[in-house]
Amino acid sequence: MNKKQKLLILTGSIIVIASFAIWFFSGMEMLTHYTPKMNGKSKLLSLTEEEFIWGLDLTLIISGAALLVTGYVYNKLTKL
C-alpha cells in the first residue's frame, strides 16, 4: 500500500471511531431525537429548549457512508 491508501484508511477509521465515541458519550441512545430541556428562569411560562441527543441510527449512517466512500476511493486508487 502506498501513502495515499494508508491515509485514506486511517481517515475512514478515524471517522467511524469518532462517530461511535460521540454516540457512547452522548448516552448510547438507540434513536436520534430532541429532548425538551426546562429553562430554570421561568417555570411559570414553561419555556423549554430542545437538546439534541445523538443516536445509534445517526452513528450507523455516518459510519456506513464513511465506509462506502472510503471503499470506493480505495478501489479507484488500486486501479491506478
N, C-alpha and C positions, 0 to 999 in steps of 0.2 A: 504494500500500500504506500502511496506517496503522501506528501504532506497535506494536500487538499482533501484527500479522502479521510485521513485521520482527523483533521479539523472538522470536517462535516459530521463524522460520527460523534465526536466529542460535543459539538454544538447540539446535535439532536438529543444526545443523552442528558445534557445539562437542562434542556427544556423540559424533558419528561420528568427528571428528578425534581426540578423546581416546582412543576405543577403538582406533583404528589406531596411535596413538602408544604406548599401553601394549603392544600386540602387537609393535610394532617394537622397543621397548626391552626386551622380555622374551625376545628371541632369535628372533623370527619362526618359531615352530614352527607346523606345519600343524594339529595336533590338540592340544586341551587335555588335559593329563594331570598326574599326580603323579609326581615323581621321588624315589626314595629318596635321602636325604642322610645320610651316615655321621656319627655323633656321635663326635668326636675323643676323648672322655673314656674310653670303654671299648670298645676294638676287639675284646676277647675275647668280650663278650656280644653283639656285633653289633647294638647298639641303633641303630635308624635313625629318622630323622624324614622326613616327606614334605614335599616342596617343590612348591607349585602352579606349574605352567607354563601361562601364558596362550597359547591357540592361535588360529589364524585362524578356526576354526569358531565359537568364542565371540564373536570380534570381528564376524563377519558376522551372527550372531544379534542382538547388541546394536544394530548399525548398522541392520539391517533393521527391527527393532522401533521404533527411534527414527524412522526414515523413515516407517513406516506411521502411527505416532501423529501425527507432525508433519503429514503429508499429510492425515490425517483431520480434525484440528483446524483446519488451514488452510482446508480445504474448507468446514467449518462456519462459519468466520469470514467467508468471502467471501459466503456466502449470507445473512448477516445484514443 
